[in-house]
Amino acid sequence: MDSKSQVSNEFFIFVGLAFIIAIGFTVASLDQLNDFRIEEESEAVADLAFKLQRELLLAANVEDGYVRVFEIPDKLERINYSLATHNSTLTVQSKNSLYIVPIPNSVGNLSKGTNIINKSGGVIYIN
């Protein structure tokens, strides 16, 4: 084998190794990006659950006649999610995250869009 073919073979071996290393870094970066997205989604779901819990706790601790109108977004940034109230709990769930918080006893359900909370006769009414 002459030196030109040896140099050519070594070049292709180094290019191949560099390509394999680049693919490895890309895969690792995509995995970290996916982990970051899931963590961001989990934080957004928990944040909404706690905000809604605070709204209901406030209504439970004030006098009759309290009325508050507020909006719940259709999406959390670009994250689809669902809301459910059942047996004094509020559940906020997305594709990769689930958060359940206790809430005071109330009549009605929270929903995306405009919500009205009022307290009358010691009972919290939602919508």
C-alpha positions as CSV (number, residue, x, y, z in Angstrom):
1,M,0.0,0.0,0.0
2,D,1.4,3.4,-0.9
3,S,1.4,6.4,1.4
4,K,-1.4,8.2,-0.6
5,S,-3.8,5.3,0.0
6,Q,-2.8,5.1,3.6
7,V,-3.4,8.8,4.1
8,S,-6.8,8.4,2.4
9,N,-7.8,5.5,4.5
10,E,-6.8,7.3,7.7
11,F,-8.7,10.4,6.6
12,F,-11.9,8.4,6.1
13,I,-11.4,6.6,9.4
14,F,-11.1,10.0,11.2
15,V,-14.1,11.4,9.4
16,G,-16.1,8.4,10.3
17,L,-15.1,8.6,14.0
18,A,-15.9,12.4,14.0
19,F,-19.3,11.6,12.5
20,I,-20.0,9.0,15.1
21,I,-19.0,11.4,17.9
22,A,-21.2,14.1,16.4
23,I,-24.2,11.7,16.3
24,G,-23.5,10.8,20.0
25,F,-23.5,14.4,21.1
26,T,-26.7,15.1,19.1
27,V,-28.5,12.2,20.7
28,A,-27.4,13.2,24.2
29,S,-28.5,16.8,23.6
30,L,-31.9,15.8,22.3
31,D,-32.4,13.6,25.4
32,Q,-31.5,16.5,27.7
33,L,-33.8,18.8,25.8
34,N,-36.7,16.3,26.2
35,D,-36.0,16.1,29.9
36,F,-36.0,19.9,30.2
37,R,-39.3,20.1,28.3
38,I,-40.9,17.5,30.6
39,E,-39.6,19.3,33.7
40,E,-41.0,22.6,32.4
41,E,-44.4,21.0,31.7
42,S,-44.5,19.6,35.2
43,E,-43.7,22.9,36.8
44,A,-46.4,24.7,34.7
45,V,-49.0,22.1,35.8
46,A,-48.1,22.3,39.5
47,D,-48.1,26.1,39.3
48,L,-51.6,26.2,37.9
49,A,-52.9,23.6,40.5
50,F,-51.5,25.8,43.3
51,K,-52.9,29.0,41.9
52,L,-56.4,27.5,41.6
53,Q,-56.1,26.0,45.1
54,R,-55.2,29.4,46.5
55,E,-58.3,31.0,44.8
56,L,-60.5,28.4,46.5
57,L,-58.8,28.7,49.9
58,L,-59.2,32.5,49.8
59,A,-62.9,32.1,49.1
60,A,-63.2,29.6,52.0
61,N,-61.6,32.1,54.4
62,V,-63.6,35.3,53.6
63,E,-67.0,36.4,54.5
64,D,-70.2,35.7,52.6
65,G,-70.7,37.9,49.6
66,Y,-67.3,37.3,48.2
67,V,-67.2,37.2,44.4
68,R,-64.2,36.8,42.1
69,V,-64.0,36.5,38.3
70,F,-60.8,35.1,36.8
71,E,-59.6,33.3,33.7
72,I,-58.0,29.9,33.3
73,P,-56.0,29.6,30.1
74,D,-56.8,27.1,27.4
75,K,-53.2,26.0,27.3
76,L,-50.2,26.4,29.6
77,E,-47.9,28.1,27.2
78,R,-48.1,25.4,24.4
79,I,-49.1,22.6,26.8
80,N,-52.5,21.0,26.6
81,Y,-54.0,20.0,29.9
82,S,-57.2,19.0,31.6
83,L,-58.9,20.1,34.9
84,A,-61.1,18.0,37.1
85,T,-62.6,18.5,40.6
86,H,-63.7,15.5,42.6
87,N,-64.1,14.8,46.3
88,S,-62.5,18.0,47.5
89,T,-59.5,17.6,45.2
90,L,-58.4,19.4,42.1
91,T,-56.6,17.5,39.4
92,V,-54.5,19.2,36.7
93,Q,-53.2,16.7,34.1
94,S,-51.1,17.0,31.0
95,K,-49.5,14.4,28.7
96,N,-46.5,14.0,31.0
97,S,-47.6,15.4,34.3
98,L,-50.3,15.0,36.9
99,Y,-50.9,17.2,40.0
100,I,-53.5,16.7,42.6
101,V,-54.2,19.3,45.4
102,P,-56.8,19.4,48.2
103,I,-59.4,22.1,47.9
104,P,-62.2,23.2,50.2
105,N,-65.7,21.7,49.7
106,S,-67.4,23.6,46.9
107,V,-70.4,23.4,44.5
108,G,-69.5,23.4,40.8
109,N,-66.4,22.8,38.7
110,L,-63.5,24.9,37.5
111,S,-63.2,25.1,33.7
112,K,-60.9,26.6,31.1
113,G,-61.9,30.2,30.3
114,T,-63.9,32.6,32.6
115,N,-64.7,31.3,36.1
116,I,-66.7,32.9,38.8
117,I,-66.2,32.0,42.5
118,N,-68.7,33.3,45.1
119,K,-69.4,32.5,48.7
120,S,-73.0,32.6,49.9
121,G,-74.4,31.0,53.1
122,G,-71.0,29.6,53.9
123,V,-70.9,27.7,50.7
124,I,-68.4,28.2,47.8
125,Y,-70.0,28.2,44.4
126,I,-67.9,27.9,41.2
127,N,-69.4,29.1,38.0
